[in-house]
Amino acid sequence: MRQKIIREFFFLFAFPASLISQVSLDIVEYRPFPEKIMILDLKPDLINWSIANQFILLDKSRQELIGLGPFGDIIFSSSFGLRSQRYGDLIWVGNSASGIWIVDRLENQITLLDYQLNPITSDGFEPRIFPEHAAIGPWGKVYLYSNQYNSIFLYDQKLEQQPFIDLNRVIDFKVCLMDIEINQEGELAILDCDGNVHLFNKLGRFRNSYPSKIKSANFIVASRNKWFVFNIKGEGKSIFDHEIISIPGASIPVLDIASMNRSIAVLSNDHILVLNVKTY
């Protein structure tokens, strides 16, 4: 089965994911999960980049945090998952120059870990926002979406008391949010449950809304000064130019996507696929 997947990947490598648009995806790396992840019956459903070509994975149902190295080496955090008596609701993990940030909605707090996933410090949120989505910007600030306040708050060593973006004042309906993302310029994009993308500048000012024109859109991704929306079937489109782009079928269903510079990492059931975004 694995050989079949690899053959399909290399076949697709020879033919860009989109032959008719100005954007294509080239396969850079196929990284299968180590056997230990399978033995422990872990099912990561969130991915983010770490340092030195490593990834951070989160199994939200098991509350398990996993560091995955380039040669299949893995590390676990002593503070979460099977080695912990902690009960919470981990919703996001992200990388920064300070270390690894992880957000717990139920505990209403953010925890900083070192790159070996050892805890450094934790900080509770006040007001009690109970965030449901999070993203990290290019300057290390964490953006937290609170359904309770229908607002996005900024965390930079401490939580800012006033919302960075109060969606009640910007959009005339209560947003059902699927995903948020920050690009390298600090601009923020919200993907709502109807597949619309709402863009804000780095100061939090509303710019415009765009229909994604993708059925059941799940993920918003920033790469090469473009915004892309994908669904779990790997179907994607840029929101400005409507260029069609797709993820290779062997990585379907898509569980999560993380971007870094010109690359995106696609999390599937038993592997990670790293793709280079090319424009023509």
Secondary structure, DSSP 8 states (H G I E B T S, - for coil): -HHHHHHHHHHHHHS-S-SSSSEEEEEEEEEE--HHHHHTT----EEEE-STT-EEEEETTTTEEEEE-TTS-EEE-TTSGGG------EEEEEEETTEEEEEETTTTEEEEE-TTS-EEEEEE-SS----SEEEE-TTS-EEEEETTTTEEEEESSSB-SS-SEEHHHHSSS---EEEEEE-TTS-EEEEETTSEEEEE-TTS-EEEEEE---TT--EEEEETTEEEEE-TT-EEEETTT--EEE--GGG-S--EEEEETTEEEEE-SSEEEEEEEEE-
